[in-house]
Amino acid sequence: MKTLISKIGAAWTSFQRKAEVLWSDRELLWKRFRDFALLVGGAIPVTILLGGVGLFKELETPVLDLQSKIRPARSGEGQIVIIRITNEDYKNIFHGKSPLDPAKLHSVIDAIARCKPKVIGVDIDTSAAEFREMAVSPEWPRVVWARDAIYSNTKKRYYPLGLRGLDAPNSLSGVIAYPMDQDDVVRRYTRIYNTELGLLPSFPYAVAKAFSPENAGRLKESGDELLINYADRPARFSIPSSQILAIGDRLDWMAGKIVILGGDYAVQDEHDTPLGWRLGVEVLAQTIETELEGGGLRVPSKIRVMFIATLTSVALWLFLLIWRPRRLALLGFIVIPALAFICSYIAFRSPSQWGYFLPILIAVLIHQVIERFKEAGVTDHADKS
């Protein structure tokens, strides 16, 4: 232990001496800094350009997927219960017809309501004309109806489909329109959508807000893309709708919880996720849990990213300039990725965005390699003279 401490002390003393020598020749230091600043200044627009074309997402997604797979399962029995309309339920209860029979759907929701959940989320298409006359009981808890929307690339906004339930005092609605990554995997969500009807909440945000207004009040209402905090094997009950109809009165443990009713029939609502293929209602549950935990990670502004990257690059440049390691290139392959992960964690609370910091940090390494070649050339020329 004493030997280790003495070595660290000796290394620090040597570092201080080298710093004093470097500072003594301020003119040379200033010249090197100008060259370094020009190189980093060129790396900033390159970073912005590569981020704009989506290159960094290719570096980001493997880390995000790994985080999702190793993130521990949520503790406790959970606040969300999923009620699935299975293939058997679709055939036996709804007689295999779409859109679903409004009367049968009403009976399922009514059975869920008798279990006294705090919020019921209905992830069922109710835009058809048949649902216009479906009664919404005043004895039901808050009901959030899912609303599909079509995005217009020319108008840059969503066009929500009509739905049942908006006129009931205890009913809300939320839009479901997950953005897809380039590999068609669902990793992100938004809280607010810009639609032809104005700003509308997303379905997960509307459910979370109805369940816990105090918690939702701390969440920023914006259209920014957020990352879903997927957790494998979440502690969550998933029950067929036929079971609710049969023994719903005895499921009093559902009181005070969120119940999400969704389809699990005709393979019509499945999504690829970092955890593999999941039902749409399961993706919604993961997103709602993310909101209840404080929301997903938001990509910070480019200014913040560039500020953190620039400060780190200056610190790295000064350290390499003073320390002057012999195996600079080999060290760079280890230090640069490590620093990129650290910067990503500082800026994003996640190492997944490490690609944003690579260009500037690589610029530092290139600058130091060029300086070494210049110095080696000068030394060779002096030796020959």
C-alpha positions as CSV (number, residue, x, y, z in Angstrom):
1,M,0.0,0.0,0.0
2,K,2.8,2.4,0.9
3,T,4.6,1.5,-2.4
4,L,1.4,2.4,-4.3
5,I,1.0,5.7,-2.5
6,S,4.6,6.6,-3.1
7,K,4.3,5.8,-6.8
8,I,1.2,8.0,-7.1
9,G,3.0,10.8,-5.3
10,A,6.0,10.6,-7.6
11,A,3.7,10.6,-10.6
12,W,1.9,13.7,-9.3
13,T,5.2,15.5,-8.6
14,S,6.4,14.7,-12.2
15,F,3.1,15.9,-13.6
16,Q,3.5,19.2,-11.7
17,R,7.0,19.7,-13.0
18,K,6.0,19.1,-16.6
19,A,3.1,21.6,-16.2
20,E,5.5,24.2,-14.9
21,V,7.8,23.7,-17.9
22,L,4.9,23.9,-20.3
23,W,3.6,27.1,-18.7
24,S,7.0,28.7,-18.8
25,D,6.8,28.8,-22.6
26,R,3.5,30.6,-23.0
27,E,4.0,31.6,-26.6
28,L,4.4,27.9,-27.7
29,L,1.5,26.9,-25.5
30,W,-0.8,29.6,-27.0
31,K,0.2,28.4,-30.6
32,R,-0.7,24.8,-29.7
33,F,-4.0,25.9,-28.2
34,R,-4.9,27.8,-31.3
35,D,-4.2,24.7,-33.5
36,F,-6.2,22.6,-31.0
37,A,-9.1,25.1,-31.0
38,L,-9.3,25.1,-34.8
39,L,-9.4,21.3,-34.9
40,V,-12.2,21.1,-32.2
41,G,-14.1,24.0,-33.9
42,G,-14.2,21.8,-37.1
43,A,-15.3,18.8,-35.1
44,I,-18.4,20.6,-33.7
45,P,-20.3,21.0,-37.1
46,V,-19.2,17.5,-38.0
47,T,-20.9,16.2,-34.8
48,I,-24.1,18.2,-35.5
49,L,-24.1,16.9,-39.1
50,L,-23.7,13.3,-38.1
51,G,-26.3,13.6,-35.4
52,G,-28.7,15.1,-38.0
53,V,-28.4,12.1,-40.3
54,G,-29.0,9.7,-37.5
55,L,-25.5,8.1,-37.4
56,F,-25.2,8.3,-33.6
57,K,-28.5,6.3,-33.2
58,E,-26.7,3.4,-34.7
59,L,-24.1,3.6,-31.9
60,E,-26.8,4.3,-29.3
61,T,-29.2,1.5,-29.9
62,P,-27.0,-1.4,-28.8
63,V,-26.3,0.3,-25.5
64,L,-30.0,1.1,-25.0
65,D,-31.0,-2.4,-25.7
66,L,-28.3,-3.8,-23.3
67,Q,-29.5,-1.4,-20.6
68,S,-33.1,-2.7,-21.1
69,K,-32.0,-6.3,-20.8
70,I,-29.9,-5.9,-17.7
71,R,-32.2,-3.4,-15.9
72,P,-33.7,-5.2,-12.9
73,A,-37.3,-6.1,-12.8
74,R,-39.5,-3.6,-11.0
75,S,-40.1,-4.6,-7.4
76,G,-43.4,-5.2,-5.8
77,E,-46.6,-6.4,-7.4
78,G,-46.8,-3.3,-9.6
79,Q,-49.4,-0.6,-10.1
80,I,-50.6,-1.9,-13.5
81,V,-52.8,-4.8,-14.4
82,I,-53.3,-5.9,-18.0
83,I,-56.6,-7.3,-19.2
84,R,-56.2,-9.1,-22.6
85,I,-58.9,-9.9,-25.1
86,T,-57.3,-13.2,-26.2
87,N,-58.1,-15.2,-29.4
88,E,-60.5,-17.3,-27.4
89,D,-62.2,-14.2,-26.0
90,Y,-62.4,-12.7,-29.5
91,K,-64.1,-15.9,-30.8
92,N,-66.3,-16.7,-27.8
93,I,-67.3,-13.3,-26.4
94,F,-67.1,-11.1,-29.5
95,H,-67.9,-13.8,-32.0
96,G,-64.8,-13.1,-34.1
97,K,-66.1,-9.8,-35.4
98,S,-64.4,-6.4,-35.8
99,P,-65.0,-3.8,-34.7
100,L,-65.8,-5.3,-31.4
101,D,-69.4,-5.5,-30.2
102,P,-70.0,-2.3,-28.1
103,A,-72.3,-4.1,-25.8
104,K,-69.8,-6.8,-25.1
105,L,-67.0,-4.3,-24.7
106,H,-69.2,-2.4,-22.2
107,S,-69.7,-5.5,-20.2
108,V,-66.0,-6.2,-20.0
109,I,-65.3,-2.6,-18.9
110,D,-68.1,-2.8,-16.4
111,A,-66.7,-6.0,-14.9
112,I,-63.3,-4.2,-14.6
113,A,-64.9,-1.2,-13.0
114,R,-66.5,-3.4,-10.3
115,C,-63.0,-4.3,-9.2
116,K,-62.6,-0.6,-8.3
117,P,-59.4,0.3,-10.1
118,K,-58.4,4.0,-9.9
119,V,-58.0,4.3,-13.7
120,I,-59.1,2.2,-16.7
121,G,-57.1,2.6,-19.9
122,V,-58.9,1.2,-23.0
123,D,-56.5,0.3,-25.8
124,I,-59.3,-0.7,-28.2
125,D,-60.3,1.0,-31.5
126,T,-63.6,2.7,-30.7
127,S,-63.6,5.0,-33.7
128,A,-66.3,3.1,-35.6
129,A,-69.9,4.4,-35.8
130,E,-71.2,1.6,-33.6
131,F,-69.5,3.0,-30.5
132,R,-71.3,6.4,-30.7
133,E,-74.2,5.2,-28.7
134,M,-72.2,3.1,-26.2
135,A,-73.1,4.1,-22.7
136,V,-70.4,5.2,-20.2
137,S,-71.5,4.5,-16.7
138,P,-71.1,7.4,-14.2
139,E,-70.1,4.7,-11.6
140,W,-67.0,3.8,-13.6
141,P,-63.6,5.3,-12.5
142,R,-61.7,7.6,-14.7
143,V,-61.5,6.0,-18.2
144,V,-58.8,6.9,-20.7
145,W,-59.6,5.9,-24.3
146,A,-56.9,5.2,-26.8
147,R,-57.0,7.2,-29.9
148,D,-55.2,6.3,-33.1
149,A,-53.7,9.1,-35.2
150,I,-52.3,9.4,-38.7
151,Y,-49.3,11.6,-39.3
152,S,-49.2,14.0,-42.2
153,N,-45.6,14.5,-43.5
154,T,-46.7,17.6,-45.5
155,K,-48.6,19.2,-42.6
156,K,-46.2,18.0,-40.0
157,R,-49.0,17.1,-37.5
158,Y,-51.2,14.2,-36.5
159,Y,-54.8,13.7,-37.6
160,P,-56.6,11.9,-34.7
161,L,-59.4,9.4,-35.5
162,G,-62.7,9.8,-33.8
163,L,-63.6,7.8,-30.7
164,R,-66.3,7.1,-28.2
165,G,-66.3,8.4,-24.6
166,L,-65.2,12.1,-25.0
167,D,-68.5,13.4,-23.8
168,A,-68.5,11.6,-20.5
169,P,-67.4,13.6,-17.4
170,N,-65.2,10.8,-16.1
171,S,-63.6,10.0,-19.6
172,L,-60.3,11.2,-21.1
173,S,-58.4,10.2,-24.2
174,G,-54.8,9.9,-25.3
175,V,-53.1,9.4,-28.7
176,I,-51.1,6.3,-29.4
177,A,-48.5,6.9,-32.1
178,Y,-45.1,5.6,-31.1
179,P,-42.1,6.8,-33.2
180,M,-40.1,4.0,-34.8
181,D,-36.4,3.8,-34.9
182,Q,-34.6,3.0,-38.1
183,D,-34.6,-0.7,-37.2
184,D,-38.4,-0.6,-36.6
185,V,-37.9,-1.1,-32.8
186,V,-40.1,0.9,-30.4
187,R,-37.8,2.7,-27.9
188,R,-39.2,6.2,-27.6
189,Y,-42.4,8.0,-26.8
190,T,-43.8,11.5,-26.5
191,R,-46.1,13.1,-24.0
192,I,-47.8,15.7,-26.3
193,Y,-48.8,15.4,-30.0
194,N,-49.3,18.3,-32.3
195,T,-52.6,17.5,-34.0
196,E,-55.2,19.3,-36.2
197,L,-57.3,19.6,-33.0
198,G,-54.4,21.2,-31.1
199,L,-52.0,19.7,-28.6
200,L,-53.3,16.3,-27.3
201,P,-51.7,14.1,-24.7
202,S,-50.3,10.7,-25.4
203,F,-52.2,7.7,-24.0
204,P,-49.5,6.8,-21.4
205,Y,-49.2,10.4,-20.2
206,A,-53.0,10.7,-19.9
207,V,-53.2,7.5,-17.9
208,A,-50.3,8.5,-15.6
209,K,-51.8,11.9,-15.1
210,A,-55.2,10.5,-14.2
211,F,-53.7,8.0,-11.8
212,S,-51.3,10.5,-10.1
213,P,-51.9,14.1,-10.9
214,E,-49.2,15.2,-8.5
215,N,-46.5,13.1,-10.1
216,A,-47.7,14.1,-13.6
217,G,-47.6,17.7,-12.7
218,R,-43.9,17.5,-12.3
219,L,-43.5,16.2,-15.9
220,K,-42.8,18.7,-18.7
221,E,-45.5,18.7,-21.3
222,S,-43.7,18.7,-24.6
223,G,-43.4,16.9,-27.8
224,D,-39.8,15.8,-27.1
225,E,-38.9,12.2,-27.7
226,L,-38.2,10.3,-24.5
227,L,-36.7,6.9,-23.9
228,I,-38.9,4.1,-22.5
229,N,-37.4,2.6,-19.4
230,Y,-37.9,-1.0,-20.4
231,A,-37.5,-3.6,-17.6
232,D,-37.6,-7.3,-18.3
233,R,-40.0,-9.5,-16.5
234,P,-41.9,-6.7,-14.9
235,A,-44.0,-7.6,-11.8
236,R,-47.4,-7.2,-13.5
237,F,-50.6,-9.3,-13.7
238,S,-52.0,-10.2,-17.1
239,I,-55.5,-11.6,-17.2
240,P,-57.8,-12.7,-20.0
241,S,-61.0,-10.7,-20.3
242,S,-63.1,-13.9,-19.9
243,Q,-61.7,-14.4,-16.4
244,I,-62.8,-10.8,-15.5
245,L,-66.3,-11.6,-16.7
246,A,-66.3,-14.9,-14.7
247,I,-64.8,-13.9,-11.4
248,G,-64.4,-10.1,-11.6
249,D,-66.2,-9.5,-8.3
250,R,-63.6,-11.5,-6.4
251,L,-60.6,-9.6,-7.8
252,D,-60.6,-6.9,-5.1
253,W,-56.8,-6.7,-5.1
254,M,-57.1,-4.6,-8.3
255,A,-58.6,-1.8,-6.3
256,G,-56.7,1.5,-6.6
257,K,-54.6,0.3,-9.5
258,I,-54.3,1.1,-13.2
259,V,-56.0,-1.5,-15.5
260,I,-55.2,-1.5,-19.2
261,L,-57.6,-3.3,-21.5
262,G,-56.1,-4.3,-24.8
263,G,-56.2,-6.8,-27.6
264,D,-54.3,-10.0,-27.9
265,Y,-56.1,-11.5,-30.8
266,A,-55.6,-11.9,-34.6
267,V,-51.9,-10.9,-34.2
268,Q,-52.9,-7.3,-34.9
269,D,-51.0,-5.4,-32.2
270,E,-47.5,-6.5,-31.7
271,H,-44.3,-4.4,-31.6
272,D,-40.6,-5.1,-31.7
273,T,-38.8,-3.8,-28.5
274,P,-35.4,-4.1,-27.0
275,L,-36.8,-7.0,-25.0
276,G,-38.2,-8.8,-28.1
277,W,-41.6,-8.8,-29.5
278,R,-44.3,-7.6,-27.1
279,L,-48.1,-6.9,-27.3
280,G,-49.0,-3.2,-27.8
281,V,-50.7,-3.2,-24.4
282,E,-47.4,-4.4,-22.8
283,V,-45.5,-1.5,-24.5
284,L,-48.1,0.9,-23.1
285,A,-47.7,-0.6,-19.6
286,Q,-43.9,-0.1,-19.8
287,T,-44.4,3.5,-21.0
288,I,-46.9,4.3,-18.2
289,E,-44.5,2.8,-15.6
290,T,-41.8,5.0,-17.1
291,E,-44.0,8.0,-16.6
292,L,-44.9,7.1,-13.0
293,E,-41.2,6.8,-12.3
294,G,-40.5,10.3,-13.4
295,G,-40.4,10.0,-17.2
296,G,-37.8,8.7,-19.7
297,L,-34.5,10.2,-20.6
298,R,-34.7,13.3,-22.8
299,V,-32.0,14.1,-25.3
300,P,-30.4,17.4,-24.1
301,S,-29.9,20.3,-26.4
302,K,-27.0,20.4,-28.8
303,I,-25.6,23.4,-26.9
304,R,-25.4,21.4,-23.7
305,V,-23.8,18.5,-25.5
306,M,-21.2,20.7,-27.2
307,F,-20.4,22.5,-24.0
308,I,-19.7,19.3,-22.1
309,A,-17.8,17.8,-25.0
310,T,-15.7,20.9,-25.4
311,L,-14.8,21.1,-21.7
312,T,-13.9,17.5,-21.6
313,S,-11.8,17.8,-24.8
314,V,-9.8,20.8,-23.3
315,A,-9.2,18.9,-20.1
316,L,-8.0,15.8,-22.1
317,W,-5.8,18.0,-24.3
318,L,-4.1,19.6,-21.4
319,F,-3.6,16.2,-19.7
320,L,-2.1,14.6,-22.7
321,L,0.0,17.7,-23.4
322,I,1.5,17.6,-19.9
323,W,1.6,13.9,-19.3
324,R,2.8,13.0,-22.9
325,P,2.2,9.2,-22.8
326,R,4.5,7.2,-25.0
327,R,1.8,4.9,-26.6
328,L,-0.6,7.7,-27.4
329,A,-2.6,5.9,-30.1
330,L,-3.1,2.8,-28.0
331,L,-4.1,4.8,-25.0
332,G,-6.6,6.8,-27.2
333,F,-8.5,3.6,-28.1
334,I,-9.1,3.0,-24.4
335,V,-9.5,6.5,-23.0
336,I,-11.6,8.1,-25.8
337,P,-14.5,5.6,-25.6
338,A,-14.4,5.6,-21.8
339,L,-14.6,9.4,-21.7
340,A,-17.4,9.4,-24.3
341,F,-19.4,7.0,-22.0
342,I,-18.7,9.3,-19.0
343,C,-19.8,12.4,-20.9
344,S,-22.9,10.7,-22.1
345,Y,-23.8,9.7,-18.5
346,I,-23.3,13.3,-17.3
347,A,-25.4,14.8,-20.1
348,F,-28.1,12.1,-20.5
349,R,-28.0,10.1,-17.3
350,S,-27.2,7.2,-19.6
351,P,-24.1,5.9,-21.4
352,S,-26.2,5.3,-24.5
353,Q,-25.5,8.6,-26.2
354,W,-21.7,8.2,-26.2
355,G,-21.5,8.6,-30.0
356,Y,-22.3,12.4,-29.7
357,F,-18.9,13.0,-28.0
358,L,-16.7,10.8,-30.2
359,P,-15.8,13.4,-33.0
360,I,-14.5,16.1,-30.6
361,L,-12.6,13.6,-28.4
362,I,-11.1,12.0,-31.5
363,A,-10.1,15.4,-32.7
364,V,-8.0,15.8,-29.5
365,L,-6.3,12.5,-30.2
366,I,-5.6,13.5,-33.8
367,H,-4.2,16.9,-32.7
368,Q,-1.8,15.2,-30.3
369,V,-0.7,12.6,-32.9
370,I,0.0,15.4,-35.4
371,E,2.0,17.3,-32.8
372,R,4.1,14.3,-32.0
373,F,4.8,13.8,-35.7
374,K,5.9,17.4,-36.0
375,E,8.2,17.1,-33.0
376,A,9.7,13.9,-34.4
377,G,10.4,15.6,-37.7
378,V,12.0,18.6,-36.0
379,T,14.2,16.2,-33.9
380,D,15.3,14.2,-36.9
381,H,16.1,17.3,-38.8
382,A,18.2,18.6,-35.9
383,D,20.0,15.3,-35.6
384,K,21.0,15.3,-39.3
385,S,22.2,18.9,-39.0
